[in-house]
Amino acid sequence: MNKDTDLRENEQAIEAPLSEDAAIQFIGQVRTPWIERFDCPRQGKMDGPECQLIVEPRWQDALEGIEEYSQLEVLYWMSLSRRDLIRQSPREDGRTFGTFALRSPVRPNPIGTSIVKLERVEGNVLTVRGLDCIDGTPLIDIKPERSLFTPKARPKPTDPS
């Protein structure tokens, strides 16, 4: 079975036209220890290996203040993913789901998201834990994790009087 093109029992594919109605500008790339798609964990773990988000130097100033957050939401483009399945059988256990009911990388617009723990920032490189994508994956965006949007507590200024 060719893992990239064959269908599992009950899966269904369509002829998906390549659309050019939107443009995404990659802001960098992701560095991870995983070279092959099938080596990646199913979900990233906050105690997983350190990985890097390497932001293009022209976007470095956009990182100002990001160290204030302990967790980030990372969006990336799963460039090796199929884009034509509308029904999938992810575990080959006979259960089939619509693509939009799964977190599978196989989707019409293969945008991946991970909530990561920010370890440190060094220039245009963010070291994080919690990713689940292959090395060299194009980076789309970085945001403070939505449920933790409030920055880390800063010390309150002391009253000079």
C-alpha angles and dihedrals in degrees: 000000000000101000093208101051112017122093125231121224111297094009119133131199132191133201098261115199116224105245125208098187095113138035128213120198112210112224097196141310141281122241116204136154092249117097100172125052092232091056093062118103116251089239129010119247126216089230092048124115122301112264132179135233104206109199119201108257092242088064096046094103088057087069093065109129096011091117086070089076127073095198131036136190111230123198119197139170114248093211097178096054126112114246103196109073118106096171123037138186100204100181101030088237094126094263116121129192137183112260093246090058091061139065090223118143087231105092140122092263106027099212112155126200131196133178105222137186112239110227101174146332121228112177107297095348122092116194110209143165126218105056125139106187137097125270113274096026111159113253117227105177147338123214137169107266105268099231090049097042091135107093121241111285112274121209110264115242113255119244107253093210 
